[in-house]
Amino acid sequence: MNKKYVFNNWIMGAWKCGRVVMEVRSIGHKWVWLKLSGRKQFTKISRPEWDQITASDSFEEYAA
């Protein structure tokens, strides 16, 4: 089962700004596969980019 996470994006220019909800399929040592809310396909981001997201103060598991 995929987990959903939410964080407030004010730092990453390639992503939309504001509250971002994402569904994570897998977390590997090199890549993280995720799908942003409103998108149909999973995409991969690098592990350093994922570490930057998780270091955010607003990063938390989505409870809906």
Buried (B, 14 or more C-beta within 10 A) or exposed (E): EEEBBBBEBEEBEEBEEEEBBBBBEEEEEEBBBBBBEEEEEBEBBEBEBBEBBEEBEEBEEEEE
